[in-house]
Amino acid sequence: MGDVHGGCCPPMDLFRSEPMQLVQLIIPMESAHLTISYLGDLGLLQFKDLNSEKSPFQRTYASQIKKCGEMARKLRFFKDQMLKAGFSPSIKSVARTDIDVDDLEVKLGELEAELIEMNANGEKLQRSYNELVEYKLVLQRAVEFFASAQHSATAQQREMESRQMGEESIETPLLQEQETSTDLSKQVKLGFTTGLVPKEKSMAFERILFRATRGNVLLKQVPVEEPVTDPVSGEKMEKNVFVVFYSGERIKNKILKICEAFGANRYPFAEDLGKQALIITEVSGRILELKTTTDAGLLHRDNLLRTIGDQFEQWNLKVKKEKSIYHTLNMLSLDVTKKCLVAEGWSPVFSTKQIQEALQRAAFDSNSQVGAIFQVLQTRELPPTYFRTNKFTSAFQEIVDAYGVAKYQEANPGVYTIVTFPFLFAVMFGDWGHGICLLLATLFFIVREKKLSSQKLGDITEMTFGGRYVILMMSLFSIYTGLVYNEFFSVPFELFGRSAYACRDLSCRDASTVGLIKVRDAYPFGVDPAWHGSRSELPFLNSLKMKMSILLGVAQMNLGIILSYFNATFFGNSLNIWFQFIPQIIFLNSLFGYLSLLIIVKWCTGSQADLYHVMIYMFLSPTDELGENQLFPGQKTVQLVLLLLALVSVPWMLLPKPFLLKKQHENRHQGQLYAPVQSTDDTLHSEENHDSHGHGHEEFEFSEVFVHQLIHTIEFVLGAVSNTASYLRLWALSLAHSELSVVFYEKVLLLAWGFNNIIILIVGIIVFIFATVGVLLIMETLSAFLHALRLHWVEFQNKFYEGDGYKFYPFSFAVLNDEDD
């Protein structure tokens, strides 16, 4: 994980963040691009923005960034077109070739123009094709309509003629002749319009036509069986073929406007039967031609997109790299001669040699006559925090960073979180059957991690996959605590030997109440299986888990206070050792350390002393005799001494530190106190950054420092009580998990088994599985995870962890693949 250092022991890289340095690079203009590119490949330098006062458009490389943005837009256009065509960019590795950015820009421009032209031609052809399909439908339906109308008219005429021949009235021929002469003189030529209207609008279309023309039109509609692609919108919709008969130009104009308003597509129709057949044949031929042409165009377009797709990832990565390089170059400042660029940034100390090698390689490859200059700058600025993690430790570090990024080189809780977090989770989730289920689930992610890491996962799946090693540790510890509790889906097993207890009589009638006696040595590991199901199971396990929670809590809080000592020693802050660490460790252990000792003594001696009574009357009546609650000789004297130490430690935390800080400040300004920069400045930075939140070194507000110390003292004193009580959640959740397991096992599985019915048994097993997975393996896992998270963030980390640093984000090409435009 880290570099190999001399000495007997390997370094603990995670305990403190990597030593950082502020470096300055002076890079000749001709090798600047290649230098930044090589540093991006290295990924160990975080650049500072030296042009923060300039807007993005005023910077040196604004035009290049705009050019890269335009190329990225074209690539996004290609990706959208590929997705619409039904295939994604190829992710197979193509032979890497160095592409010149200018050539790539020209090529992308040509491809975009070609694709846009093909799309436009394809849309025109498709529109023409859709129009012809609609026209053909209109012709077919209109021909049918006119043919049926003509047939009915002919039939009517024959009927009238036959009726006339059968009548012998004298008036009939005279009337017929008159009628005929009248018709010939007053005959009106009717016009008609044909087309298609959307089916959903057909009723409104008919109503508006009737109202606009006052009923002086004849409308005939026939629905089309299959949905038709609309030429204008390109969407499939159900339509009706219509024919409107009218008389006069004014009505015609009204009809045309109504058709336009309703999106009805009109098509010409010839009255001559010969012409109709000819037009239908011609339209059918044109449809076949357009279909062939459109298919050929789509095939050509797909081939072009596949060609683009084969190189898409390579081009996309190249454009992203170029854009990030120019964005980084914009953070550099020009020197006076305008021949060099000056860069400043943070880098880990171990990377000095690698950065210098990258600079030399860039100068050589770009044929620069002058190499880049690398120098380390001295600064009082707080460096970024950088931990070198691997795939196992990164998830645990993320848990800590979610609370706050560690201040530069302060003690990192992530080291201890690797063990304490899954262990505290397992205390609440202790069941080795459930632990095995979690283990199998996480092994699925670990075995397939190479395949899954390259896929796009859902939010919840991705989160679970990212924490797969955390879940692995949680499941292993759950199996361990499950074996300690002796619970396998709430069922006890004699795994490590026989139970120490046996029935008083052979019938075991009262085995679950008072009928057990101890017949052999204690059960070698964990809880004796005989406790499960007995009358005293709940009081026994309650007592055990509650006391265990207090022991674990006090141990972890002590660890937090001890880490504050290592922080104070590392930063050379003796005030924090004498007036923070020592009184805090005395106060906590005078009260709750003493309680932990009493718990252990009571377990070892088997005493019946009431610890509640001992702790309460230690404060209320410290001089009273303990009587039957005495656990060891001299206990009363010990309690008085501890109580006195706890009372003394409160003013010890509160009063001296603000006055000593004031004295240090006065001495420093009088020039009487000089110390090495490393120790004094770090101490001052720690104190003033924490106390006055960056008000500067010139100003010292005693009242502000004193109030802060008062708050800190009150918070610790009250927190010592509340935090210890908070660890009782370990007992509460463990008990809840155990009781839920018992309920599901006894009230679902055993109840179904008792009916001696195979269907009820199958239903019971299914309900048991779903309840176990849904409640115990998902909801309880999440609940225990969140409670363990709270215990680490609040109860453990507030003893030593400031978490007010900022992360090291180096310029690296490795993160470009994870970014989405």
Disulfide bonds with the S-S distance in Angstrom:
Cys503-Cys508 1.81
